[in-house]
Amino acid sequence: MKTTIRTARLKAGLAVNRELVLLYWRIGKEILERQSAQGWGAKVIDQLARDLRVEFPDMRGLSPRNMKYMRAFAEAWPEEGFVQQAAAQITWFHNCILLDQVKDG
């Protein structure tokens, strides 16, 4: 029974991680689309961060800084299929490290 519980907890954690990474990719894609339509001067990230924090005050990860990572993430991997198959298998933190390495490299 202990092994069954541990396995279920691990699977649940992986599923949550996968959904969070996909959510962040979708937010990043939306940011790219809004910036394309409205232009950089529209402060899309700042406005979206404010709006989402008002709507979801208990949710973490909706800062402008993190949204810049979401934008970079969606720009680096524009295909949702890749994100579902590969990028969602690692944590958001590790995806951000990869983005920093690509940017610095």
Short mmCIF file of the C-alpha atoms (twelve columns), coordinates in Angstrom:
data_MODEL
# 
_entry.id   MODEL 
# 
loop_
_atom_site.group_PDB 
_atom_site.id 
_atom_site.type_symbol 
_atom_site.label_atom_id 
_atom_site.label_alt_id 
_atom_site.label_comp_id 
_atom_site.label_asym_id 
_atom_site.label_seq_id 
_atom_site.Cartn_x 
_atom_site.Cartn_y 
_atom_site.Cartn_z 
_atom_site.pdbx_PDB_model_num 
ATOM 1   C CA . MET A 1   0.000  0.000  0.000   1 
ATOM 2   C CA . LYS A 2   2.866  2.424  0.766   1 
ATOM 3   C CA . THR A 3   4.324  1.884  -2.689  1 
ATOM 4   C CA . THR A 4   0.924  2.449  -4.270  1 
ATOM 5   C CA . ILE A 5   0.513  5.728  -2.390  1 
ATOM 6   C CA . ARG A 6   4.022  6.899  -3.282  1 
ATOM 7   C CA . THR A 7   3.459  6.053  -6.946  1 
ATOM 8   C CA . ALA A 8   0.115  7.876  -7.021  1 
ATOM 9   C CA . ARG A 9   1.629  10.940 -5.353  1 
ATOM 10  C CA . LEU A 10  4.489  10.998 -7.859  1 
ATOM 11  C CA . LYS A 11  2.105  10.681 -10.808 1 
ATOM 12  C CA . ALA A 12  -0.073 13.468 -9.410  1 
ATOM 13  C CA . GLY A 13  2.952  15.740 -8.984  1 
ATOM 14  C CA . LEU A 14  4.101  15.063 -12.538 1 
ATOM 15  C CA . ALA A 15  0.612  15.768 -13.887 1 
ATOM 16  C CA . VAL A 16  0.445  19.070 -11.989 1 
ATOM 17  C CA . ASN A 17  3.885  20.049 -13.298 1 
ATOM 18  C CA . ARG A 18  2.915  19.180 -16.869 1 
ATOM 19  C CA . GLU A 19  -0.265 21.280 -16.657 1 
ATOM 20  C CA . LEU A 20  1.578  24.216 -15.088 1 
ATOM 21  C CA . VAL A 21  4.247  24.217 -17.809 1 
ATOM 22  C CA . LEU A 22  1.544  24.044 -20.491 1 
ATOM 23  C CA . LEU A 23  -0.360 26.887 -18.813 1 
ATOM 24  C CA . TYR A 24  2.765  29.035 -18.733 1 
ATOM 25  C CA . TRP A 25  3.434  28.237 -22.412 1 
ATOM 26  C CA . ARG A 26  -0.138 29.254 -23.311 1 
ATOM 27  C CA . ILE A 27  0.209  32.505 -21.369 1 
ATOM 28  C CA . GLY A 28  3.499  33.150 -23.168 1 
ATOM 29  C CA . LYS A 29  1.871  32.494 -26.538 1 
ATOM 30  C CA . GLU A 30  -0.946 34.914 -25.660 1 
ATOM 31  C CA . ILE A 31  1.622  37.546 -24.688 1 
ATOM 32  C CA . LEU A 32  3.381  37.115 -28.046 1 
ATOM 33  C CA . GLU A 33  0.078  37.468 -29.904 1 
ATOM 34  C CA . ARG A 34  -0.976 40.545 -27.934 1 
ATOM 35  C CA . GLN A 35  2.413  42.195 -28.386 1 
ATOM 36  C CA . SER A 36  2.252  41.511 -32.098 1 
ATOM 37  C CA . ALA A 37  -1.208 43.067 -32.333 1 
ATOM 38  C CA . GLN A 38  -0.728 45.951 -29.879 1 
ATOM 39  C CA . GLY A 39  3.005  46.650 -30.097 1 
ATOM 40  C CA . TRP A 40  5.660  46.750 -27.416 1 
ATOM 41  C CA . GLY A 41  4.565  50.114 -26.073 1 
ATOM 42  C CA . ALA A 42  1.269  48.640 -24.909 1 
ATOM 43  C CA . LYS A 43  2.879  47.185 -21.755 1 
ATOM 44  C CA . VAL A 44  1.137  43.863 -22.401 1 
ATOM 45  C CA . ILE A 45  3.070  41.937 -19.748 1 
ATOM 46  C CA . ASP A 46  2.546  44.496 -16.981 1 
ATOM 47  C CA . GLN A 47  -1.170 44.823 -17.717 1 
ATOM 48  C CA . LEU A 48  -1.714 41.066 -17.963 1 
ATOM 49  C CA . ALA A 49  0.198  40.474 -14.722 1 
ATOM 50  C CA . ARG A 50  -1.993 43.028 -12.924 1 
ATOM 51  C CA . ASP A 51  -5.205 41.611 -14.365 1 
ATOM 52  C CA . LEU A 52  -4.350 38.006 -13.495 1 
ATOM 53  C CA . ARG A 53  -3.168 38.856 -9.971  1 
ATOM 54  C CA . VAL A 54  -6.497 40.599 -9.334  1 
ATOM 55  C CA . GLU A 55  -8.457 37.635 -10.677 1 
ATOM 56  C CA . PHE A 56  -6.273 34.970 -9.000  1 
ATOM 57  C CA . PRO A 57  -4.804 36.625 -5.881  1 
ATOM 58  C CA . ASP A 58  -3.685 33.342 -4.306  1 
ATOM 59  C CA . MET A 59  -1.871 32.078 -7.387  1 
ATOM 60  C CA . ARG A 60  1.884  32.380 -7.492  1 
ATOM 61  C CA . GLY A 61  3.938  32.777 -10.663 1 
ATOM 62  C CA . LEU A 62  2.028  35.633 -12.264 1 
ATOM 63  C CA . SER A 63  4.693  38.304 -11.811 1 
ATOM 64  C CA . PRO A 64  5.891  40.373 -14.767 1 
ATOM 65  C CA . ARG A 65  9.315  38.756 -14.404 1 
ATOM 66  C CA . ASN A 66  7.888  35.249 -14.670 1 
ATOM 67  C CA . MET A 67  5.676  36.330 -17.567 1 
ATOM 68  C CA . LYS A 68  8.792  37.444 -19.431 1 
ATOM 69  C CA . TYR A 69  10.012 33.861 -19.041 1 
ATOM 70  C CA . MET A 70  6.646  32.606 -20.298 1 
ATOM 71  C CA . ARG A 71  6.991  34.811 -23.367 1 
ATOM 72  C CA . ALA A 72  10.555 33.624 -23.995 1 
ATOM 73  C CA . PHE A 73  9.436  30.018 -23.465 1 
ATOM 74  C CA . ALA A 74  6.665  30.303 -26.067 1 
ATOM 75  C CA . GLU A 75  9.018  32.077 -28.444 1 
ATOM 76  C CA . ALA A 76  11.753 29.438 -28.041 1 
ATOM 77  C CA . TRP A 77  9.353  26.501 -28.472 1 
ATOM 78  C CA . PRO A 78  6.476  27.691 -30.685 1 
ATOM 79  C CA . GLU A 79  4.942  24.241 -31.176 1 
ATOM 80  C CA . GLU A 80  2.601  23.077 -28.420 1 
ATOM 81  C CA . GLY A 81  3.307  19.460 -29.355 1 
ATOM 82  C CA . PHE A 82  6.970  19.869 -28.410 1 
ATOM 83  C CA . VAL A 83  6.030  21.477 -25.126 1 
ATOM 84  C CA . GLN A 84  3.641  18.630 -24.307 1 
ATOM 85  C CA . GLN A 85  6.148  15.929 -25.246 1 
ATOM 86  C CA . ALA A 86  9.440  17.316 -23.964 1 
ATOM 87  C CA . ALA A 87  9.399  20.624 -22.111 1 
ATOM 88  C CA . ALA A 88  6.498  19.659 -19.829 1 
ATOM 89  C CA . GLN A 89  8.502  16.694 -18.567 1 
ATOM 90  C CA . ILE A 90  10.788 18.979 -16.562 1 
ATOM 91  C CA . THR A 91  9.909  21.605 -13.989 1 
ATOM 92  C CA . TRP A 92  9.227  25.221 -14.823 1 
ATOM 93  C CA . PHE A 93  12.377 26.172 -12.904 1 
ATOM 94  C CA . HIS A 94  14.487 23.913 -15.119 1 
ATOM 95  C CA . ASN A 95  12.846 25.287 -18.257 1 
ATOM 96  C CA . CYS A 96  13.787 28.784 -17.081 1 
ATOM 97  C CA . ILE A 97  17.392 27.669 -16.555 1 
ATOM 98  C CA . LEU A 98  17.437 26.328 -20.119 1 
ATOM 99  C CA . LEU A 99  16.068 29.636 -21.411 1 
ATOM 100 C CA . ASP A 100 18.794 31.528 -19.557 1 
ATOM 101 C CA . GLN A 101 21.465 29.210 -20.972 1 
ATOM 102 C CA . VAL A 102 20.173 29.614 -24.529 1 
ATOM 103 C CA . LYS A 103 19.970 33.384 -24.107 1 
ATOM 104 C CA . ASP A 104 23.487 33.595 -22.638 1 
ATOM 105 C CA . GLY A 105 24.991 31.062 -25.050 1 
# 
